[in-house]
Amino acid sequence: MNLDLSLHVLLAIGVVVVAGQIMARIVERFGQPAVIGEVLAGIVLGPSLLGRIAPGAEDILFPASARPALGAIAQLGVVLYMFVVGLEFDPSSLRTRAGPFIVVSQVSIALPFALGCGLAALLFPAFSPPGVRLLPFALFMGIAMSITAFPVLARILTDRGLSRTELGVAALTCAAVGDVTAWCLLAVVVGVARATISGAAVSALLAVTFIVFMFVVVRPIAARLTRARGAADGGVRESTVAWTLAGLLASAVTAEAIGIHAIFGAFLYGAILPPESPIARQLLPRRTPVSTILFLPMFFALTGLRTEIGLVSSASQWGVCLAIIVLATAGKFGGTLLAGRAVGLPWGFAARLGVLMNTRGLMELIVLNVGMDIGVISPALFTMMVIMAIVTTAMSGPLLDLLGTSPAQTSVSVAGGGESNRENGEERAHA
């Protein structure tokens, strides 16, 4: 079947959107977040299923000639999505919640990071791509094991009516702080992988300079522009949206140019915009369905094309996959549980917080695709890590049901708590 490139691209987008919506509705019936269905749709359309039963159909939907264009669409979708994640993160809100939850957040990053680095030393001979050094391989495995999916976590809390509880506030705070830490570490890892040690140091220095410049110089300018360029009716001018998106793309390009990934620049630009500004409210996910329903599913589809379950075929490989799942869960859940107890949280509360922090979802897939793009991990390991992301996200709901989420079980007196925190948690969860 001969279709020109534009028809191939349009056909692929249409199939991906429909398949994603169908799978999302199916998994939601089982109490799972829609993102799991969208990821599974990508895997179904890839070599793991469609490529095995109808290789010709996969070639028609995703021919080699169309994949660069589809990759550009997927990249744009992820950049826009990470910008929205940045909009939902309010750095100033952490000043009122900077007590025990920040400690818990950092430990929940450190323990799985250490376990991931240790596991990488064992997996390096068999699962590292040719020419990759142990240091970037180990650092990347540490990051991939320690990520938490802030947006998926917020969706779970909203669906379960937990956004007003102390548990919801704690989980959102820990995830927000942890995501910032993880993205900063990822920026360093990308610099290490793309350069020599000296080049990585330069990239790290440029990354720090870039972050400081964005918060000290760009943030006040962006705040004045977003407040001064409102429409007469209180809405947002089209020119304001255009200049905001131009700033977003400039930040993404700058981040890519200095040796870190474009998605980090997109996240950072979203984080510096005032969360209460009209432009921030206008660009929240519920108001931008084109990016979340049309563009972002292409990212899931391309992730599915890279995920070939057949690469994990032997008993030993499945054993490695199981070990990754167990260590990732033990590190995230165990780190949160132990840190929670150390700062005085009850066992039950700390355990429920650990379950929520173990949710990885889309953020994990973004990190894994960065690893594939820079050539740090092999296709087989990529597949194992995608399976880990799906399993750890899917287990959150059932484990919460097992532990219980009654009001008495999700409330606790903590430093920095209070009604203002509960309100902030509700706003974030609904964003």
N, C-alpha and C positions, 0 to 999 in steps of 0.2 A: 504494500500500500504506500503510495508516494504522496505525501502531503508536504507543502512547503513549510519552512521553519515556523512562521507565525501561526499557522494552523496547528502544528505540533505543540507549540507552547500553550496556545489557548485550550486545546483539548486536554493537555496534561493538567492545567490549572483547574478546569471544570471537573475532571474526574477526581482530583485530589480533594477539592472542596466538598463534593458530594459524599465521597467515601469517608472523609473526616467527620462530617455531620452525622452520618449513619452510625459509625462506630461510637461516636461520642454519646449519642442517645442510647445505644445498647449498654455501654458500661455504666451510664448514669442510673440505669434501672437496678444495677447491682451496688449502688452506693459509692461508685468511684467517680473521681473528677473527670471532666470531659477531656482533659489533656491526655489521659491514658488512652482513650479511644482514638484520638487524633494520631498519637504515636503508633498505636497498633495498626491504624489504617495505612500509615506509611510503610510499615513492615510488610503488611499484606500485599501492597502494590509492588514491593521490591523482589529481589531474588529469592527471599526466604519462602515465598508462596507463589505469587503470580509468575515469577521467573522460572519456577520449577514446573508448574502445571501448564503454562502457556507462554513459553519464552518469546514467541512472536508478538504477543499482546504487549509484553513489557517493552519490547523494542519499538513498537508503534507509539506507546504512550510516552516513553522516556528515551528517545533515540540519542545517540552520542552527540549528534549535531545540535540538539536542543538543550543539552544539559548545561552548557555555559550560560545561556539565557535564563534557564530555570534557577541556576545557582545565584545569578545576580538578583533575581526576584526574591529568593530565599534570604540572601544577605540583607536586602533592603527590609524585609519583614522582621528579621531579628534585630536590626539596628533600631527600627521604629519601636519594637517591643521593649528593648532594653531602655530606650528613652522614656517610655511610659513607666517602666519599673522605677526609674530614677525619679520621675514625677511623684510617685507614690511614697518615696522615701523622703522624710522631712528631717534633716540633720538637727535642726534646732529642738525637735521634740525629745531628743536623747538627753538633753540637759536635765529634764525632770524625771528621767528613768535610768539614770546612769549608775545605779547601785548594783545590787547583786546580779541583775540580769546580764549586764555586760560581762561580768566574770564568767557566768554560765556560758554565754555565747562564745567567748574566746577559748574556754576549755573544750567546748563542743566542736571547735575547729581544730584545736591542737592535737587532741587524742586521735581522731581518725586520720589526720594528716600524718602523724607519726606512724600509725599502723600501715597507712598506704605506702609510705616511703620504705618501711621494712618489708612489706610484701613485694614491692617493686624490685628490691635486691634479689629476691628469689625468682621472680618472673623474668628478669632482664635477659638472661641467656636465650630463653625460648620465645619470648613475646615482644621483644623490641625490634623495630625496623632496622635494616642494615645501616650502619654509620651513625646511629644515635648513641650519644654518651649516656652513662648511667645517671649523671646528675640531673639533666632535664627530664629524663624518663621517671626517675624517682620523685622529683618535685611535682611533676604533673600528676602522677598517681596519687600523691598526697592531697593535691587540690581536688581531684575528681572524687575522692572518698569523703571529703569534708564539706561539700556544698550542701546548702538547703534551698529549696525552691520557695522563695518568699511569696510569689503570686499564687501558686497552687496552695500553699499553706493558708493564705488569706481566704481562698475560695472554700477550703474545707471548714474553716472556722465559721464562715458565713452560713454555709449549708447546714451546719450543726447547731447554729444559734449560740456559738461560744464567743462571739466577738466582744460581748459586753463583760465577760468574766475576767477574773485575774489571770486565768490560764491563757485566754486569748491575748491579753495584753503582753504577758510574759513571752509567749511564743512569737508574736509579731516583733517585739523588741529584740529578742535574741536573733531572730532570722534577719532582721534589717541590719543589725550590727555585724552579724556573721557574714552576710553577703558582701558588705563593703570590704571587710577583711579579706574574704576569699577573692574578690575581684582585684584587689591590690596585689595579692600574692600571685594571681594568674598573670597579671601584667609583668611581674618580675620573671615568672617562669617562661613566658613567651620571649622575653628579652634574652634569657639564658639560652633558650633553644635556638634562637635565630642568630646568635652571635657567639664570639669567643667570650671567655670570662671577662676580659677587659671591655669588650663591646657590650656585654650584659650589664656591667657596672654603669656604663654610659647610658644605656637604655633605662636602667633603674633611676639614675639621677634625673634624666629627662622626664621620666614618669612623675617623680616627686615634684619637679619644677612645674610640670603641666597641671598637676592637681592643685598646687598652691596658686598658680596663676588663675585657674578657673574660679576658685573660691574667693580670692582676694581682689582680682581685677574684673573678671567677666561677670561674676555674680551680682555686684552692685549695679553694673551697667544694665544687665538683663532685667533686674528687678525694676529699675526706673522705666525701661522701655515697655515692659509688660503692663505696668500700671498706668503709664501715660498714654498708651495707644488703644485704649478701650473705645468701643463704639458709643454713640450717644444714648442708645437704649440699654447700656450696661453689658452688651454682648462683646464679641471680639471681632475686630476688623480683619478682613482677609489679608491685608498687608501685614498685620501682626503675626498671623499664622505663617505667612510666607517667610518673614524674617526669622521667626523662631525655628522653622524647619531648615532654613539656610544655616543658622547657627549650629543646629544639631549636626548637619552634614559636615560642616567645617570642623567641629569637635571630633567627629568620627574619623575624618581624613587625617587630622593632626595626630590622633592617637595611633593610627596605623603607620604614619610616617615616622614616628619616633621609636617604633619597634614594639609597641604593645598593640592589642587588637582594637579594631574599630568599635566593637560593641562596648568596650570600656569607655571610650570617649562619648558614646551615645548615652550610656548610663550616667556618666558624670555630668553631662549637660542637662539631663533631666533633673538631677539632684540639686543643681544650683538655682533652678527656677523657683520662685516663691510658690509653695504648694497652694496658697490661698488665692493666687492670681487668677483672673478670668481665663487666661490662655491655658493654665494648668488644668483647670476644671473642664475646659473645652476638649482637651486632648486626652482625657482619661479613656480607658479601654471601652467603656460602655458607649462612648460617643465616637469612637473610631473603629467601627466594625470592619472597614475595608482592610485595615492592617492586621487585625486579629483573625478575621474569617477568610480573607482572600490571600494575603501575602504569607502570613505565618505558617499555614498548613503546608506550603511548599517546602519550608524548612523540615517539617516532619517527613515529607515524602522523600527528600534527598537523604535524610538520616536513615529512612527505611531502605533506600537503595544501597547505602553503605553497610547496612546490617544484614548479614547473611548467617542465619542460624546454623546452616550446614557447616560453617567453619568450626563450630563447636560440636564435634562429632564423637570423639572418643570419651571413654569413661574418665580418663585423667583430665581432659579439658573441662568436662562438666564438673569435675571435682574442684578445679581451679575457679570456675564460675561460682560454685557454691561457697568457696572460701572467700571470694571477693564480697559476696552478699553478706556473709556472716561477719566478716571483719568490718565492713562498712556500717552495718547495723550496730555491732558491738561498740565501735568507736563513737558513733554519733549518739546512740541511746545511752551507752555507758558513760561517756564524757558528760553529757547533760545531767544524768542521774547523780553521778558522784559530785559534780560541781554544785548542783542544786542542794544536795544534802550539806555540802561544805558551807554554803551561805545561809543555811537554816531553813530550807524548804522542806515540807513534809515528804515522806517517801512517795505517797500516792501522787501528789502534785508533781514532784520531780519526774516520776515515771511517765506521766501523761505528757509532760513537757518534752521528755526525751523521744516519745513516739512521734510527736508533731515535728520535732527538729530533724527526724530521720526522713522526712519527705523531701525528695530530690526533684522529680519531675522535669520540667522544661529546662531549668537552669543547668541541670546535669547534662542534658543533651547539648546545650550550647557549649559548655566546657569541653565535652567530648569531641564535638565537631571542630573546635579550635585545635585540639590535639591532633586530629586527623589532618587538618589543613597545614599545620606546621611540621607534620611528619614525625611526631613523637611516639605515637602508639600504632600498633599493627591492626589490620582489619579484624583479626580474631579477637584481640583484646578489646577493640572497640565494641564488637558484638557482645562480649561478656559484660562490659560496663553498661551498655544500653539495657541489657536484661536486668542488671542490678538496679538501674534507675527505675525501671517499671515496677519491679518487685517491691522495692522500699517505699515507693509512692502508694502502691496498691495495698500494702499491709497497714497503712496508717489508720484507715477507717475501722477495719475489724479489730485492731488492737485497742483503739479508743473505746469501741463497744465493749470489749472484754474488761477493760479497766474501769469503765463507767464514767459518765460525764454529767452527773447531777450537780446542781448549784453548790452543794456543800463540798463536792469533790473537786471543783474547779476554782475555789476561792481560797485565798491565803493572805495574811498580812505580810507585806514586803515593803522594803524601803522604796520610796518613789511611787507607791501605788496611789489609789484614790480615784475619785470620780473623773478627774481630767484625763487620767490615763485610760480609763475605760472608754471615754468618749473618743479619744484619739485612736484606740484600737478599733472601735466601730467604724470610724471614718476610713481607716486603712483597709479593713476587711471588705468594705463595700466599694472601695476604689477599683 
